[in-house]
Each structure stands twice: as C-alpha cells, then as structure tokens.
Amino acid sequence: MSESVVYVGSKPILAYVTAIMTAFNRNPDTVVVKARGRAISSAVDAAEVTRTRFLSNLTSEISIGTEEMKGEEGRTRNVSTIEITLRKSPEAKKPSGS
C-alpha cells in the first residue's frame, strides 16, 4: 500500500486541505498528515475540514510522539509531533448534518 505525505506548517488551513485532496487524487489509498510543535492544531483542523466537508468516507488514525531538536547555543529541546493517517473507507460514517 502506498501513501502520500502532507507536511503542515504555517500556511492557511485551506492550503493543506487542498494538498490533502490533491494527494488523494494522485494516490487514493492513504494520506498521512504530519506536523510538529505549534502546527499540530493546524494539522488537526486540516484533517477535520477535509473529513467533514469534502471526503465523508475517511477514517483516521492518530500517532503522537516527541522529537529532540537542537536549538540555539547547541541546546536540545523536545518538540511534540503528530501523524494523522487518513484512509478512504466505504463503511465510514457520513458527517453529521448531511
């Protein structure tokens, strides 16, 4: 099974929703949305907007973790990470309100 990856940063949410939709058009199996630090909330928003407004047949799996990053002056710091795996599923529930 192949998968596409969308990295989330500081762009507007709809830019990432468009990227997720494009990734599903290229590879209909799986799209993984990845983010770390402050971009985690944007990744969750992009995945939820895609799921509730555009592709109602998506299921999601969430994986969280921590990475060590070297900062200024050689210090290391911990940064939270998230991976949201989106898969098309014929038995997924329809969004509420549809």
Backbone hydrogen bonds in HBPLUS format (Angstrom, degrees):
<---DONOR---> <-ACCEPTOR-->    atom                        ^
c    i                          cat <-CA-CA->   ^        H-A-AA   ^      H-
h    n   atom  resd res      DA  || num        DHA   H-A  angle D-A-AA Bond
n    s   type  num  typ     dist DA aas  dist angle  dist       angle   num
A0004-SER N   A0030-THR O   3.03 MM  26  6.44 156.1  2.09 143.5 148.2     1
A0032-VAL N   A0004-SER O   2.73 MM  28  6.12 164.2  1.75 160.6 165.3     2
A0006-VAL N   A0032-VAL O   2.81 MM  26  6.19 159.1  1.85 160.2 164.4     3
A0034-LYS N   A0006-VAL O   2.85 MM  28  6.17 163.7  1.87 155.5 160.6     4
A0008-VAL N   A0034-LYS O   2.84 MM  26  6.09 164.9  1.86 171.5 175.7     5
A0015-ALA N   A0012-PRO O   3.05 MM   3  5.55 142.5  2.20 111.7 122.0     6
A0016-TYR N   A0013-ILE O   2.97 MM   3  5.43 126.6  2.26 109.4 122.2     7
A0017-VAL N   A0013-ILE O   3.02 MM   4  6.39 150.4  2.11 148.0 157.4     8
A0018-THR N   A0014-LEU O   2.97 MM   4  6.05 158.3  2.02 140.5 145.4     9
A0019-ALA N   A0015-ALA O   3.07 MM   4  6.30 148.9  2.17 134.3 143.1    10
A0020-ILE N   A0016-TYR O   2.87 MM   4  6.10 153.0  1.94 146.8 153.4    11
A0021-MET N   A0017-VAL O   2.96 MM   4  6.22 162.8  1.99 151.0 155.5    12
A0022-THR N   A0018-THR O   2.91 MM   4  6.10 160.1  1.95 149.5 155.0    13
A0023-ALA N   A0019-ALA O   2.92 MM   4  6.08 153.5  1.99 143.0 150.4    14
A0024-PHE N   A0020-ILE O   2.98 MM   4  6.30 151.2  2.06 148.6 156.0    15
A0025-ASN N   A0021-MET O   3.03 MM   4  6.35 143.6  2.16 142.6 152.8    16
A0026-ARG N   A0022-THR O   3.03 MM   4  6.34 147.9  2.14 147.6 155.9    17
A0027-ASN N   A0023-ALA O   2.80 MM   4  5.86 160.2  1.84 149.8 156.2    18
A0031-VAL N   A0086-LEU O   2.99 MM  55  5.24 162.7  2.02 151.3 156.8    19
A0086-LEU N   A0031-VAL O   2.76 MM  55  5.24 177.2  1.76 166.0 165.7    20
A0033-VAL N   A0084-ILE O   2.81 MM  51  5.00 168.2  1.82 143.8 146.5    21
A0084-ILE N   A0033-VAL O   2.81 MM  51  5.00 165.1  1.83 146.9 151.9    22
A0035-ALA N   A0082-ILE O   3.12 MM  47  5.53 154.7  2.19 154.1 156.6    23
A0082-ILE N   A0035-ALA O   2.93 MM  47  5.53 152.6  2.00 161.6 158.7    24
A0039-ALA N   A0036-ARG O   3.39 MM   3  5.69 151.1  2.48 130.8 125.9    25
A0037-GLY N   A0080-SER O   2.84 MM  43  5.33 155.2  1.90 144.5 152.3    26
A0040-ILE N   A0037-GLY O   3.24 MM   3  5.94 168.8  2.25 120.7 123.1    27
A0043-ALA N   A0039-ALA O   3.00 MM   4  6.32 150.3  2.09 151.7 160.3    28
A0044-VAL N   A0040-ILE O   3.05 MM   4  6.36 159.7  2.09 154.8 159.3    29
A0045-ASP N   A0041-SER O   2.97 MM   4  6.15 162.0  2.00 145.5 150.8    30
A0046-ALA N   A0042-SER O   2.88 MM   4  6.03 161.6  1.91 148.6 153.4    31
A0047-ALA N   A0043-ALA O   3.01 MM   4  6.18 162.4  2.04 148.7 153.2    32
A0048-GLU N   A0044-VAL O   2.94 MM   4  6.11 160.9  1.97 151.5 157.1    33
A0049-VAL N   A0045-ASP O   2.85 MM   4  6.00 161.1  1.89 154.3 159.3    34
A0050-THR N   A0046-ALA O   3.04 MM   4  6.13 161.1  2.07 144.3 149.8    35
A0051-ARG N   A0047-ALA O   2.94 MM   4  6.12 157.6  2.00 144.1 150.7    36
A0052-THR N   A0048-GLU O   2.81 MM   4  5.91 162.8  1.84 152.8 157.0    37
A0053-ARG N   A0049-VAL O   2.95 MM   4  5.62 156.5  2.00 143.6 149.6    38
A0054-PHE N   A0050-THR O   3.14 MM   4  5.16 147.5  2.25 123.5 132.4    39
A0055-LEU N   A0050-THR O   2.84 MM   5  5.97 172.3  1.85 168.5 169.2    40
A0089-SER N   A0057-ASN O   2.64 MM  32  5.36 160.6  1.68 168.7 174.3    41
A0059-THR N   A0087-ARG O   2.80 MM  28  5.32 156.8  1.85 153.6 161.7    42
A0087-ARG N   A0059-THR O   2.96 MM  28  5.32 160.7  2.00 149.8 155.2    43
A0061-GLU N   A0085-THR O   2.95 MM  24  5.08 143.6  2.09 135.7 147.0    44
A0085-THR N   A0061-GLU O   2.80 MM  24  5.08 161.7  1.84 157.5 159.9    45
A0063-SER N   A0083-GLU O   2.86 MM  20  5.10 155.0  1.92 149.2 156.8    46
A0083-GLU N   A0063-SER O   2.79 MM  20  5.10 146.7  1.90 152.4 161.0    47
A0065-GLY N   A0081-THR O   3.06 MM  16  5.06 150.8  2.15 133.5 132.3    48
A0081-THR N   A0065-GLY O   2.82 MM  16  5.06 154.6  1.88 135.9 133.8    49
A0067-GLU N   A0079-VAL O   2.83 MM  12  5.24 162.7  1.85 150.4 155.3    50
A0079-VAL N   A0067-GLU O   2.78 MM  12  5.24 157.4  1.83 154.6 162.4    51
A0069-MET N   A0077-ARG O   2.80 MM   8  5.38 166.0  1.82 159.5 163.8    52
A0077-ARG N   A0069-MET O   2.79 MM   8  5.38 149.2  1.89 148.1 158.4    53
A0071-GLY N   A0075-ARG O   2.56 MM   4  5.28 172.9  1.56 172.1 174.7    54
A0075-ARG N   A0072-GLU O   3.35 MM   3  6.20 169.8  2.37 125.9 126.1    55
A0092-ALA N   A0089-SER O   3.28 MM   3  5.44 169.1  2.30 110.5 112.5    56
